[in-house]
Amino acid sequence: MTTVQPAPEAGTAPTSAVTLQMYELVLRTGRFEIQREWYRLLLDRDPFLEREPDAERKPVDGQERAADVRLAFFKVHQGEYPYGQLLAIFGVDGTPTEPVNGPGMHHFQLRLPSIEAMAQQYERLAERGVTPHRTANHGPGTSFYYRDPDSNIVELSFANCADAAEEIALINSEAFRRNPSGREWDAADFVARYRAGEPLDKLLSIEG
């Protein structure tokens, strides 16, 4: 469990906080079709993205990735890009159907306005001893995953694309369909590369 360090001493310039907005809620279930159809009815719309799991993949680190599960993403609300509200369903085999340590929230996501805001957020939290357990570029967005004191997963992300049209094109690309989980790396190294001025087209590429 992460230990939060004391705030910087008086007289030390604190790192500025950044604004967060709720972006995504992901539900884990053992009854994927029933849940998908219930939310299709509730929201009066179809999922904008559905995918079957890769048969050969196995979850690692105790956390399922997008490529490991059946998934359906619904657009709840589209705010001014890159903000909006998404609800997703992850179908995970073996999840109990009774709400005891089983069905419920898989993780939730808060979106930041830019890579600079993400770097600031990472640095501010790291100063207090809070660091992500996973960092990944999923293609449309880059995410830093944290665990709260109860081990709930909180995903902080920023958009990699300039606008919604670019994001849709990327989601429909062969590179994204091959690997919706994206590339993973060390958070400190990623921020250091950004601070060193690495070109964004190289830093945020999902190829390689």
NUROKOL-469512 format. One record per residue (C-alpha): residue number from 1; residue in three letters; z, x, y. Coordinates in steps of 0.02 Angstrom, whole numbers, padded with zeros to 5 digits. Layout:
// NUROKOL-469512
{num NUM, residuo ALA, z Z, x X, y Y}
...
This chain:
// NUROKOL-469512
{num 1, residuo MET, z 00000, x 00000, y 00000}
{num 2, residuo THR, z -00045, x 00060, y 00174}
{num 3, residuo THR, z 00099, x 00120, y 00283}
{num 4, residuo VAL, z 00079, x 00081, y 00469}
{num 5, residuo GLN, z 00127, x 00227, y 00579}
{num 6, residuo PRO, z 00224, x 00207, y 00743}
{num 7, residuo ALA, z 00126, x 00176, y 00902}
{num 8, residuo PRO, z 00078, x 00331, y 01004}
{num 9, residuo GLU, z 00218, x 00401, y 01112}
{num 10, residuo ALA, z 00235, x 00348, y 01293}
{num 11, residuo GLY, z 00117, x 00444, y 01406}
{num 12, residuo THR, z -00017, x 00457, y 01271}
{num 13, residuo ALA, z -00178, x 00364, y 01312}
{num 14, residuo PRO, z -00196, x 00227, y 01179}
{num 15, residuo THR, z -00362, x 00187, y 01097}
{num 16, residuo SER, z -00428, x 00022, y 01164}
{num 17, residuo ALA, z -00432, x -00130, y 01050}
{num 18, residuo VAL, z -00598, x -00221, y 01023}
{num 19, residuo THR, z -00639, x -00407, y 01016}
{num 20, residuo LEU, z -00657, x -00486, y 00843}
{num 21, residuo GLN, z -00736, x -00651, y 00790}
{num 22, residuo MET, z -00723, x -00739, y 00622}
{num 23, residuo TYR, z -00891, x -00722, y 00534}
{num 24, residuo GLU, z -00882, x -00751, y 00347}
{num 25, residuo LEU, z -00772, x -00834, y 00215}
{num 26, residuo VAL, z -00804, x -00797, y 00031}
{num 27, residuo LEU, z -00731, x -00903, y -00109}
{num 28, residuo ARG, z -00710, x -00841, y -00288}
{num 29, residuo THR, z -00734, x -00970, y -00425}
{num 30, residuo GLY, z -00759, x -00992, y -00612}
{num 31, residuo ARG, z -00857, x -01154, y -00581}
{num 32, residuo PHE, z -01003, x -01089, y -00479}
{num 33, residuo GLU, z -01123, x -01236, y -00497}
{num 34, residuo ILE, z -00989, x -01367, y -00457}
{num 35, residuo GLN, z -00930, x -01271, y -00304}
{num 36, residuo ARG, z -01107, x -01237, y -00243}
{num 37, residuo GLU, z -01156, x -01419, y -00255}
{num 38, residuo TRP, z -00995, x -01478, y -00172}
{num 39, residuo TYR, z -01025, x -01363, y -00023}
{num 40, residuo ARG, z -01208, x -01411, y -00019}
{num 41, residuo LEU, z -01150, x -01591, y 00001}
{num 42, residuo LEU, z -01011, x -01550, y 00125}
{num 43, residuo LEU, z -01122, x -01445, y 00238}
{num 44, residuo ASP, z -01280, x -01550, y 00212}
{num 45, residuo ARG, z -01387, x -01396, y 00185}
{num 46, residuo ASP, z -01449, x -01279, y 00051}
{num 47, residuo PRO, z -01390, x -01100, y 00030}
{num 48, residuo PHE, z -01500, x -00979, y 00127}
{num 49, residuo LEU, z -01470, x -00845, y -00004}
{num 50, residuo GLU, z -01437, x -00861, y -00192}
{num 51, residuo ARG, z -01438, x -00724, y -00322}
{num 52, residuo GLU, z -01395, x -00696, y -00505}
{num 53, residuo PRO, z -01291, x -00543, y -00554}
{num 54, residuo ASP, z -01367, x -00383, y -00622}
{num 55, residuo ALA, z -01336, x -00391, y -00810}
{num 56, residuo GLU, z -01304, x -00205, y -00828}
{num 57, residuo ARG, z -01180, x -00184, y -00685}
{num 58, residuo LYS, z -00991, x -00182, y -00705}
{num 59, residuo PRO, z -00865, x -00202, y -00562}
{num 60, residuo VAL, z -00777, x -00042, y -00507}
{num 61, residuo ASP, z -00619, x -00010, y -00408}
{num 62, residuo GLY, z -00556, x -00184, y -00455}
{num 63, residuo GLN, z -00674, x -00268, y -00330}
{num 64, residuo GLU, z -00835, x -00360, y -00370}
{num 65, residuo ARG, z -00988, x -00318, y -00265}
{num 66, residuo ALA, z -01128, x -00438, y -00221}
{num 67, residuo ALA, z -01237, x -00368, y -00362}
{num 68, residuo ASP, z -01098, x -00405, y -00490}
{num 69, residuo VAL, z -01083, x -00594, y -00466}
{num 70, residuo ARG, z -01179, x -00756, y -00448}
{num 71, residuo LEU, z -01182, x -00791, y -00263}
{num 72, residuo ALA, z -01232, x -00924, y -00138}
{num 73, residuo PHE, z -01223, x -00902, y 00051}
{num 74, residuo PHE, z -01221, x -01051, y 00170}
{num 75, residuo LYS, z -01249, x -01042, y 00358}
{num 76, residuo VAL, z -01107, x -01145, y 00433}
{num 77, residuo HIS, z -01149, x -01111, y 00615}
{num 78, residuo GLN, z -01268, x -00995, y 00706}
{num 79, residuo GLY, z -01196, x -00929, y 00867}
{num 80, residuo GLU, z -01285, x -00808, y 00982}
{num 81, residuo TYR, z -01341, x -00663, y 00871}
{num 82, residuo PRO, z -01255, x -00566, y 00792}
{num 83, residuo TYR, z -01117, x -00697, y 00783}
{num 84, residuo GLY, z -01112, x -00850, y 00672}
{num 85, residuo GLN, z -01011, x -00928, y 00532}
{num 86, residuo LEU, z -01051, x -00905, y 00348}
{num 87, residuo LEU, z -00971, x -00973, y 00191}
{num 88, residuo ALA, z -01010, x -00891, y 00025}
{num 89, residuo ILE, z -00968, x -00928, y -00157}
{num 90, residuo PHE, z -00947, x -00787, y -00283}
{num 91, residuo GLY, z -00957, x -00847, y -00463}
{num 92, residuo VAL, z -00848, x -00728, y -00564}
{num 93, residuo ASP, z -00842, x -00755, y -00753}
{num 94, residuo GLY, z -00665, x -00774, y -00819}
{num 95, residuo THR, z -00591, x -00842, y -00657}
{num 96, residuo PRO, z -00460, x -00974, y -00705}
{num 97, residuo THR, z -00501, x -01151, y -00653}
{num 98, residuo GLU, z -00320, x -01186, y -00606}
{num 99, residuo PRO, z -00266, x -01123, y -00434}
{num 100, residuo VAL, z -00142, x -00994, y -00498}
{num 101, residuo ASN, z -00192, x -00814, y -00461}
{num 102, residuo GLY, z -00373, x -00866, y -00482}
{num 103, residuo PRO, z -00489, x -00978, y -00379}
{num 104, residuo GLY, z -00481, x -00956, y -00193}
{num 105, residuo MET, z -00525, x -00827, y -00063}
{num 106, residuo HIS, z -00617, x -00672, y -00123}
{num 107, residuo HIS, z -00616, x -00590, y 00049}
{num 108, residuo PHE, z -00650, x -00636, y 00229}
{num 109, residuo GLN, z -00753, x -00550, y 00362}
{num 110, residuo LEU, z -00731, x -00520, y 00547}
{num 111, residuo ARG, z -00883, x -00466, y 00646}
{num 112, residuo LEU, z -00883, x -00336, y 00784}
{num 113, residuo PRO, z -01018, x -00327, y 00919}
{num 114, residuo SER, z -01083, x -00151, y 00886}
{num 115, residuo ILE, z -01067, x 00012, y 00790}
{num 116, residuo GLU, z -00972, x 00083, y 00940}
{num 117, residuo ALA, z -00844, x -00057, y 00926}
{num 118, residuo MET, z -00827, x -00021, y 00739}
{num 119, residuo ALA, z -00798, x 00163, y 00774}
{num 120, residuo GLN, z -00665, x 00117, y 00903}
{num 121, residuo GLN, z -00583, x -00005, y 00782}
{num 122, residuo TYR, z -00581, x 00124, y 00642}
{num 123, residuo GLU, z -00505, x 00256, y 00755}
{num 124, residuo ARG, z -00374, x 00137, y 00825}
{num 125, residuo LEU, z -00317, x 00082, y 00652}
{num 126, residuo ALA, z -00324, x 00258, y 00581}
{num 127, residuo GLU, z -00205, x 00316, y 00717}
{num 128, residuo ARG, z -00079, x 00195, y 00639}
{num 129, residuo GLY, z -00112, x 00251, y 00461}
{num 130, residuo VAL, z -00225, x 00103, y 00415}
{num 131, residuo THR, z -00390, x 00155, y 00335}
{num 132, residuo PRO, z -00523, x 00061, y 00236}
{num 133, residuo HIS, z -00528, x 00072, y 00046}
{num 134, residuo ARG, z -00717, x 00047, y 00047}
{num 135, residuo THR, z -00859, x 00072, y 00172}
{num 136, residuo ALA, z -01035, x 00007, y 00140}
{num 137, residuo ASN, z -01202, x -00021, y 00225}
{num 138, residuo HIS, z -01265, x -00184, y 00149}
{num 139, residuo GLY, z -01430, x -00181, y 00243}
{num 140, residuo PRO, z -01409, x -00324, y 00369}
{num 141, residuo GLY, z -01237, x -00258, y 00415}
{num 142, residuo THR, z -01116, x -00114, y 00389}
{num 143, residuo SER, z -00940, x -00155, y 00329}
{num 144, residuo PHE, z -00770, x -00071, y 00322}
{num 145, residuo TYR, z -00654, x -00154, y 00194}
{num 146, residuo TYR, z -00466, x -00154, y 00219}
{num 147, residuo ARG, z -00321, x -00225, y 00116}
{num 148, residuo ASP, z -00178, x -00314, y 00204}
{num 149, residuo PRO, z 00004, x -00293, y 00144}
{num 150, residuo ASP, z -00025, x -00430, y 00013}
{num 151, residuo SER, z -00186, x -00342, y -00045}
{num 152, residuo ASN, z -00301, x -00475, y 00028}
{num 153, residuo ILE, z -00469, x -00397, y 00070}
{num 154, residuo VAL, z -00522, x -00402, y 00254}
{num 155, residuo GLU, z -00701, x -00350, y 00290}
{num 156, residuo LEU, z -00744, x -00288, y 00466}
{num 157, residuo SER, z -00930, x -00277, y 00500}
{num 158, residuo PHE, z -01066, x -00252, y 00630}
{num 159, residuo ALA, z -01250, x -00301, y 00624}
{num 160, residuo ASN, z -01378, x -00166, y 00586}
{num 161, residuo CYS, z -01523, x -00272, y 00650}
{num 162, residuo ALA, z -01580, x -00302, y 00828}
{num 163, residuo ASP, z -01603, x -00490, y 00805}
{num 164, residuo ALA, z -01608, x -00632, y 00678}
{num 165, residuo ALA, z -01794, x -00607, y 00639}
{num 166, residuo GLU, z -01764, x -00425, y 00591}
{num 167, residuo GLU, z -01616, x -00476, y 00483}
{num 168, residuo ILE, z -01718, x -00608, y 00388}
{num 169, residuo ALA, z -01857, x -00482, y 00359}
{num 170, residuo LEU, z -01732, x -00359, y 00288}
{num 171, residuo ILE, z -01650, x -00489, y 00174}
{num 172, residuo ASN, z -01823, x -00532, y 00105}
{num 173, residuo SER, z -01872, x -00350, y 00080}
{num 174, residuo GLU, z -01889, x -00270, y -00092}
{num 175, residuo ALA, z -01762, x -00135, y -00047}
{num 176, residuo PHE, z -01627, x -00266, y -00012}
{num 177, residuo ARG, z -01668, x -00370, y -00167}
{num 178, residuo ARG, z -01651, x -00214, y -00275}
{num 179, residuo ASN, z -01480, x -00173, y -00204}
{num 180, residuo PRO, z -01387, x -00309, y -00105}
{num 181, residuo SER, z -01226, x -00207, y -00115}
{num 182, residuo GLY, z -01306, x -00068, y -00013}
{num 183, residuo ARG, z -01246, x 00112, y 00006}
{num 184, residuo GLU, z -01064, x 00167, y 00007}
{num 185, residuo TRP, z -00985, x 00317, y 00093}
{num 186, residuo ASP, z -00826, x 00388, y 00165}
{num 187, residuo ALA, z -00773, x 00297, y 00325}
{num 188, residuo ALA, z -00711, x 00453, y 00416}
{num 189, residuo ASP, z -00873, x 00545, y 00378}
{num 190, residuo PHE, z -00977, x 00395, y 00436}
{num 191, residuo VAL, z -00885, x 00385, y 00603}
{num 192, residuo ALA, z -00894, x 00574, y 00625}
{num 193, residuo ARG, z -01083, x 00571, y 00597}
{num 194, residuo TYR, z -01100, x 00431, y 00725}
{num 195, residuo ARG, z -00992, x 00524, y 00851}
{num 196, residuo ALA, z -01098, x 00681, y 00823}
{num 197, residuo GLY, z -01252, x 00584, y 00876}
{num 198, residuo GLU, z -01343, x 00559, y 00711}
{num 199, residuo PRO, z -01494, x 00444, y 00743}
{num 200, residuo LEU, z -01453, x 00264, y 00699}
{num 201, residuo ASP, z -01612, x 00240, y 00596}
{num 202, residuo LYS, z -01549, x 00378, y 00480}
{num 203, residuo LEU, z -01365, x 00330, y 00486}
{num 204, residuo LEU, z -01398, x 00146, y 00446}
{num 205, residuo SER, z -01539, x 00165, y 00318}
{num 206, residuo ILE, z -01513, x 00081, y 00149}
{num 207, residuo GLU, z -01640, x 00195, y 00067}
{num 208, residuo GLY, z -01595, x 00358, y -00019}
